[in-house]
Every structure is written in C-alpha cells, then in structure tokens.
C-alpha cells in the first residue's frame, strides 16, 4: 500500500502512520523512499540558494525523522519493526540537466 503524502508536512506523516495502524493493526516496515536533489532540480554548490537547501533538507532529512517519530512508538509497542531509508545517486553527485552541463566525475 502506498500513501500519497506531502512529506514536508508533519501532520500528513502522522496521518499516514495513523491510517496504516488503523488499516492493519500494526506497522512492521517504514520504507522512506523520498528525496530531491539540490535545488529540486540539481544545481552546482555555488548556484543554489538558502531556500533550495532548506527544501532539500525538509524533504530528504526531516521527512525521514518525522515519519519515524510517528512509527517508532507503534513498533516499540509491538516489540518489532524495521525502518529503511534509501537514497539515490543524487546523494553523491549531480545529474546532467542541460546539454551544456557535464555531470561530476569521480
């Protein structure tokens, strides 16, 4: 079951956890599969703004923390559960966004 949720809204993350608990009576897995790259469309370090960074942190970090905040008490009561946080290559590099920009090479 997938939940369409704006992960930057703490109330929606709580509603997701509440709905899952109501639907199945327990939560065994929280799989955080969400993320956005720098500036929400990739930018080099010198090109992005404070607002873009705040949005990136809200989506990539805060969403995982607040989703877990609402699921961990349920998992503790059950004495079981797993939380999986994944990332993409965007965590270590930028993607080609235009024909004139070259991707970073390592």
N, C-alpha and C positions, 0 to 999 in steps of 0.2 A: 504494500500500500504506500503510495506516495502522498505527501502532504504539500500542497502549494502554500507556501508561507513566505512572507517578506522577512527574511532572517535578520534584518536590521531593526525589527520591531519586537521588543521583548514580550509584549502581550501576545503576539501571534505565535511565538515559540512556546509559551506556556499553553496556549490553546491547542497547539499541536500535541504536546505531551498529554494534556488532559483528554483529548479526543482519542489518542491511542490507548490510554489506560481504560477509558470507558468502553472502547470497542472490543479490546481483547482481554481486559482484566489484568494485564501485566505488560511490561516493556522489557524485552530481552536484549534488543540491539538498538543503539542510536548510531546511525551512519551519517556523519556530516559530509555531504558531497556538494559543497558550495564554494564558490570562490570567484574572485575577479582579479584581473591583473592590474598593475599600476595604472592609475588614471582611468580605470574601467575600460580601457581600450589600448593599453600599453603606451608607455612613454619612457623615454630615457630619464635617468635620475635628474638631470638638470632641467627637464621640461615639465615635470609635474608640480602640481600646486598643493598647498596645505589641505584644501578641501578634498582633492582627489585622494590624498594619503589617508585622511580621516574616513572617507568612504571605503577605501580598500581595507583598512583595519576593522571597520564595523562589520564588513561582510566576511572577511577571511578569519578574523580572530574572535571578535566579540560574539559573533553568532554561535561559534562552537562552544564558547564558555557559557553563554546563557542557555543554549539548548541543553547542555549538560547539567546546568543548575536545576532545571526543572525535571530532569530524568533521574539524576543520581538518587534523590530521596526514594523514588519508586524502586530503583534497583537495590538500594540498601535494604529496604523493607522486604524485598524478595530474597535477599542474600545472593543475588546473581545478576549478571548483565554484562554487556560489553559495549564500549564506545569506540567507534572507529572514525578517525579523522584522516581524510585523504587530501592530496594536493595534486597539482599538475606541474608541468614543466615551467609554468608561469612563476613558480616559486624561486626558480634559479636563473631565468633568462627572460628576455622579451621576445615577442614574435614579430615577424615581418608584417608591417601594417600598410606599407606602400611600396611601389616598385623601386623607389629611391632609397629606402631604408634597408640596411643589411642587418640580419639577426646577429646577436652576440655569438662569438665563437669561444669555446673553452679549450 
